[in-house]
């Protein structure tokens, strides 16, 4: 990970923690190379998950480390999710890392699992929100005192004004748990309305990632992310996808792109992939 506040507490004793890859402002290139070398010696491969919103200098540093080390054992996965969504996805990959999957399958599973993360926020204003489409009407309503907006960024963008015609956000059709983090917003809407409406099995409060206010355009927010919590479900979902061998670096993968070298599946191998279907479970 690229920030310690994106490393959520483990779900069980078997879930390992994550290493934090520091940016150039806090660590020299030599120190970064030394740390990466330790990780590779200890674990064999490194899967680095990072937000698309991190500073360009930080992203360049990670690519520089991989380039200088001339290794194909470092996967750099740039994911366009809100900060808390990145955090829950990273924890899912940590869960999968202790299963009998290869490093290539774990890395390429990030794109698959991201489709099952419902990430959004309760906001007091959308005037500075530029991550999802916001209509002029919604911008105008942001200036009304007491306005609140429920926003879903993933898997499909959605925005509603609380108290309007729409009453809730479109939620998952399968059993989830919910992580939420409070900014300078005192509302209980996420726990008292959203969670019951989505029939989540459990809601857990976590610390707000430092990058969240900038991502959402306001400090007055409650960020949330619904996710698949059970390792058995994650295992079944990933196992249901056909495995390939990357024609470029030779590592095993699922989906249509290698998580380590980013090479697409060769055209003659691009056949349908079987994906499991998840249904809403009992609460």
Secondary structure, DSSP 4 states (H G I P E B T S, - for coil): ---GGG-PPPSSTTS--------TTTS-HHHHHHHHHHHHHHHS-EEEEEETTS-HHHHHHHHHHHHHHT-S-EEEEEE-S-HHHHHHHHHHHHHHTTSS--HHHHHHHHHHHHTT-EEEEEES--TT--SS---HHHHHHTTSTT--EEEEEESS-EEEETTSS--S----SS--EEEEEESS----HIIIIIHHHHT-S-EEE-PPPTTHHHHHT-SSEEEEEEE---HHHHHHHHHTSPEEE-TTT--EEETTB-TTT-PBPPGGG--------------
